[in-house]
Amino acid sequence: MKIKEIQEFSEIRTKARAYLCYIMERNLPNRIPGITLDDIVAGMKKLSDEIGKVDSLYVLDPQGRQVTNTVSIDPAFARKGAGENRSNRAYYYRALKEKRCVLTDPYPSLGGNKLVVTAAYPIFNEKNELLYIVCVDITLENILTMVHPSSIDSIVGKGVRWVYGIFSVALFSVAFLIFLKGIDSFINYGFEFRQISVKDMFESTILLTLSLAIFDLVKAIFEEEVLGANKRHAEEDIHKTMVRFLGSIVIALAIEALMLVFKFAITGPEKLIYAVGLLLGITALMIGLSIYLRTIDRRRR
């Protein structure tokens, strides 16, 4: 699921940075005379209360050395860290270089069990000299939940995944039942092929083709919406599934039209017009599928 989370973060990164930087700017003193570390710490408490899902908070000096203990929900890091050198961290370097609030890409936390992002907010005095850099670590899951409520790890996102999972199981059951119906003739006759009629073979081919088309559709839905497959690959798989699904429908309809032509030619030639109408519908589907393939090919170029 991490790949899906990172993709979602890249889509909402600008919004996440604006949101966090706005809250930090509102709660922390900046570019005013007489700023002290106590003022920063007091602002950090307000900051933590307003964000509500902070993994850890700490303050760096202009050289990148941590000047406060870490305020963290993790007991392993809480009330520790003062004096550590963090000048090699990307968030310190970017905040120092850009002289503005920055937000990092997701990276493994020190514990290594989760991905976090860091918002770094530089504090300047009235002479525009750097005094401190306030850092806020937030897990990737929490930042997605705050800024992107429909993300895969939010309550809504998890609910949607469950719904897609239920539909996937239901559709798979339908595909399996159609598959069983497709081989029903062979089972009833005990695989004695001399007793199986051509009509049974045609009907079995149609049912098995539809079963395969539904299975491909289930596979695409389950991989993208439930498992959270890579978006680029998922889009390619969707196009492939769409082509295979429509292709399966066209094949099934073509077989049915062929059966109708043979049947009406023998029993009721006046009804051949219905078979012709079905063939025209199949032709329209093939033309539409061709246009779809050509459009996709142009987009890829």
matplotlib code that plots the C-alpha trace (Angstrom):
import matplotlib.pyplot as plt

x = [0.0, 3.0, 3.2, -0.4, 0.1, 3.2, 1.3, -1.5, 0.9, 2.5, -0.9, -1.8, 1.7, 1.1, -2.1, -0.4, 2.5, 0.1, -2.0, 0.9, 2.8, -0.3, -0.8, 2.9, 2.9, -0.2, 1.1, 4.8, 6.4, 8.5, 10.4, 9.6, 12.0, 12.9, 12.0, 13.1, 13.2, 10.4, 8.2, 8.9, 8.1, 4.8, 3.9, 4.7, 2.2, -0.5, 0.7, 0.5, -3.0, -4.2, -2.8, -3.7, -1.8, 1.8, 4.3, 7.1, 8.1, 11.6, 13.7, 17.0, 19.5, 21.0, 23.8, 21.3, 21.8, 18.7, 18.1, 15.0, 14.1, 11.7, 8.0, 6.8, 3.9, 6.6, 8.0, 11.3, 12.0, 10.0, 12.1, 15.3, 17.3, 18.6, 22.1, 21.8, 23.3, 20.6, 22.5, 22.6, 18.9, 17.1, 14.5, 17.2, 19.2, 16.0, 14.7, 18.1, 18.5, 14.9, 14.4, 10.7, 8.5, 9.2, 7.7, 9.9, 9.2, 8.1, 11.0, 11.4, 11.2, 14.0, 12.0, 11.9, 8.3, 6.5, 6.9, 6.9, 7.1, 8.7, 7.5, 10.4, 9.6, 12.5, 12.2, 13.9, 14.5, 13.6, 16.9, 16.0, 18.7, 17.9, 17.3, 15.6, 14.0, 10.9, 10.4, 7.1, 7.1, 3.8, 3.3, 2.3, -0.9, -1.9, -1.0, -3.2, -6.0, -5.8, -5.4, -7.0, -9.9, -10.8, -7.2, -6.8, -5.9, -8.7, -12.0, -13.7, -10.9, -10.9, -14.7, -14.4, -11.8, -14.2, -17.0, -14.8, -13.6, -17.2, -18.1, -15.0, -16.0, -19.6, -18.4, -16.0, -18.8, -20.8, -17.9, -17.4, -21.1, -21.1, -17.9, -19.7, -22.7, -20.4, -19.0, -22.4, -23.0, -19.7, -20.3, -23.8, -22.6, -19.6, -17.3, -18.6, -18.1, -20.3, -23.4, -22.6, -24.4, -23.0, -25.5, -24.1, -20.6, -21.6, -23.4, -20.5, -18.1, -20.3, -20.6, -16.9, -15.9, -18.2, -16.8, -13.3, -14.3, -15.8, -12.8, -10.5, -12.7, -12.6, -8.8, -8.4, -10.8, -9.2, -5.6, -6.3, -8.9, -8.3, -4.6, -3.6, -1.5, 0.9, -1.3, 0.6, 0.5, -3.1, -4.1, -2.4, -4.1, -7.4, -7.0, -6.0, -8.9, -11.3, -10.0, -10.2, -13.7, -15.1, -13.3, -14.9, -18.3, -17.8, -16.7, -19.7, -22.1, -20.5, -20.9, -24.6, -25.2, -23.6, -25.9, -28.9, -27.9, -27.8, -30.9, -33.1, -31.7, -33.2, -36.3, -37.4, -35.6, -37.9, -36.2, -32.7, -33.2, -32.7, -29.4, -28.4, -29.3, -27.1, -24.3, -24.6, -24.5, -21.3, -19.8, -20.6, -18.9, -15.8, -15.7, -16.0, -13.2, -11.0, -11.5, -10.8, -7.5, -6.5, -7.2, -5.2, -2.3, -2.3, -2.3, 0.7, 2.7]
y = [0.0, 2.4, 2.9, 4.1, 6.3, 8.0, 8.6, 10.2, 12.4, 13.6, 14.7, 16.7, 17.8, 21.5, 21.5, 19.7, 22.2, 25.2, 23.8, 23.0, 26.2, 28.3, 26.7, 27.0, 30.7, 31.4, 29.8, 30.6, 34.1, 35.2, 38.3, 40.3, 41.6, 39.6, 36.1, 33.6, 29.8, 29.9, 31.7, 29.0, 26.2, 27.9, 28.2, 24.6, 23.5, 25.5, 24.0, 20.4, 21.0, 22.5, 19.8, 17.0, 14.2, 15.2, 12.4, 14.6, 18.2, 19.7, 22.9, 23.3, 26.2, 27.8, 25.2, 22.3, 21.2, 20.3, 22.7, 21.1, 17.6, 15.9, 16.1, 12.7, 10.3, 7.5, 7.0, 5.9, 9.4, 11.6, 13.9, 13.0, 14.4, 17.7, 18.3, 16.0, 17.2, 17.2, 19.4, 16.6, 16.3, 17.4, 19.5, 21.5, 22.1, 23.1, 25.4, 27.1, 27.5, 28.5, 30.6, 29.6, 26.8, 23.5, 20.0, 17.0, 13.9, 10.8, 9.0, 6.1, 7.3, 6.5, 3.5, 2.3, 1.0, 3.9, 6.7, 10.3, 13.8, 16.8, 20.4, 22.8, 26.4, 28.9, 31.5, 34.9, 38.0, 41.5, 41.8, 38.7, 36.6, 33.0, 32.1, 28.6, 26.1, 24.4, 20.9, 18.9, 15.2, 13.7, 10.2, 9.8, 8.1, 11.1, 13.8, 12.0, 11.7, 15.4, 16.9, 14.1, 12.6, 10.1, 8.6, 4.9, 5.0, 7.3, 6.0, 6.8, 5.3, 2.1, 1.9, 2.3, -0.5, -2.8, -2.0, -2.7, -5.9, -7.0, -6.2, -8.0, -11.2, -10.9, -10.5, -13.3, -15.5, -14.6, -15.4, -18.8, -19.7, -18.7, -20.9, -23.8, -23.3, -23.2, -26.6, -28.0, -29.8, -31.6, -32.6, -33.9, -36.0, -37.3, -35.8, -38.1, -35.7, -37.7, -36.8, -33.1, -31.0, -28.2, -25.9, -26.9, -26.1, -22.7, -21.9, -23.1, -20.9, -17.9, -18.5, -19.2, -16.1, -14.0, -15.6, -14.7, -11.2, -10.7, -12.3, -9.8, -7.0, -8.3, -8.6, -5.0, -3.7, -5.7, -4.8, -1.1, -0.3, -3.0, -3.7, -0.2, -1.1, 1.4, 4.0, 4.1, 0.3, 0.3, 2.6, 0.4, -2.6, -0.9, -0.2, -3.8, -5.1, -2.8, -4.1, -7.7, -7.2, -5.5, -8.1, -10.9, -9.3, -8.9, -12.5, -13.8, -11.7, -12.8, -16.4, -15.8, -14.0, -17.0, -19.4, -17.2, -17.1, -20.9, -21.4, -18.9, -20.0, -23.4, -22.7, -19.2, -17.2, -14.3, -13.8, -13.4, -9.6, -10.0, -11.7, -9.0, -6.4, -8.2, -8.2, -4.5, -3.9, -6.0, -4.0, -0.8, -2.2, -3.1, 0.4, 1.9, -0.4, 0.6, 4.3, 3.6, 1.9, 4.6, 7.3, 5.4, 5.0, 8.8, 9.6, 7.3, 9.1]
z = [0.0, 0.4, -3.3, -3.4, -0.4, -1.9, -5.2, -3.3, -1.3, -4.5, -5.7, -2.6, -1.6, -2.5, -0.4, 2.5, 2.6, 2.4, 5.2, 7.6, 6.9, 7.5, 10.9, 11.8, 10.7, 12.8, 16.0, 15.9, 16.4, 13.5, 12.3, 15.5, 18.1, 21.2, 20.2, 22.8, 22.8, 25.5, 23.0, 20.4, 22.9, 23.8, 20.2, 19.6, 22.2, 20.4, 17.1, 18.4, 19.7, 16.5, 14.2, 16.5, 14.7, 15.2, 15.5, 16.9, 17.4, 18.0, 17.4, 15.6, 15.9, 12.7, 12.6, 12.6, 16.2, 18.1, 21.0, 22.6, 23.5, 21.1, 21.9, 20.6, 20.9, 20.8, 24.2, 22.7, 21.4, 23.8, 26.0, 24.1, 21.2, 22.6, 21.3, 18.3, 15.0, 12.2, 9.8, 7.3, 7.1, 4.0, 5.8, 7.6, 4.4, 2.4, 5.1, 5.4, 1.6, 0.7, 3.9, 4.0, 5.3, 3.5, 3.4, 2.7, 0.7, 2.7, 4.4, 6.9, 10.5, 12.9, 14.1, 10.5, 10.8, 9.1, 6.6, 7.8, 6.3, 8.0, 7.8, 8.7, 9.5, 9.9, 12.6, 11.9, 14.1, 13.0, 11.1, 9.0, 10.8, 11.3, 14.9, 14.9, 12.7, 14.1, 12.8, 12.8, 11.9, 10.8, 9.5, 5.9, 6.9, 9.1, 6.6, 4.0, 6.4, 7.3, 3.8, 1.7, 3.6, 0.9, 0.9, 1.2, 4.9, 6.0, 7.4, 4.1, 2.1, 4.1, 3.7, -0.1, -0.2, 1.7, -0.7, -3.8, -2.1, -1.6, -5.2, -6.4, -4.4, -5.8, -9.4, -9.0, -7.8, -10.8, -13.1, -11.4, -11.7, -15.4, -15.8, -14.2, -16.4, -19.4, -18.7, -17.6, -20.9, -20.7, -17.1, -17.9, -20.8, -18.8, -21.4, -24.1, -27.0, -29.4, -27.4, -27.1, -29.7, -31.7, -30.0, -26.6, -27.8, -29.0, -25.8, -23.7, -25.7, -25.1, -21.4, -20.9, -22.9, -20.6, -17.5, -18.6, -19.4, -15.9, -14.3, -16.0, -14.8, -11.2, -11.4, -12.5, -9.8, -7.0, -7.9, -8.2, -5.6, -2.9, -3.2, -4.3, -7.3, -8.9, -10.6, -13.9, -14.2, -13.0, -15.8, -18.3, -16.9, -17.0, -20.7, -21.3, -19.3, -21.2, -24.5, -23.4, -21.9, -25.0, -27.1, -25.2, -25.5, -29.3, -29.6, -27.6, -29.7, -32.9, -31.9, -31.0, -34.3, -36.2, -34.3, -35.2, -38.9, -39.1, -37.0, -39.0, -42.3, -41.6, -39.5, -40.4, -43.2, -42.6, -39.2, -40.6, -40.3, -36.5, -37.1, -39.5, -36.8, -34.3, -36.8, -37.3, -33.6, -33.4, -36.2, -34.3, -31.2, -33.2, -34.7, -31.2, -29.9, -32.8, -32.0, -28.3, -29.1, -31.5, -28.8, -26.2, -28.6, -29.3, -25.6, -25.0, -27.7]

ax = plt.figure().add_subplot(projection="3d")
ax.plot(x, y, z, "-o")
ax.set_aspect("equal")
plt.show()
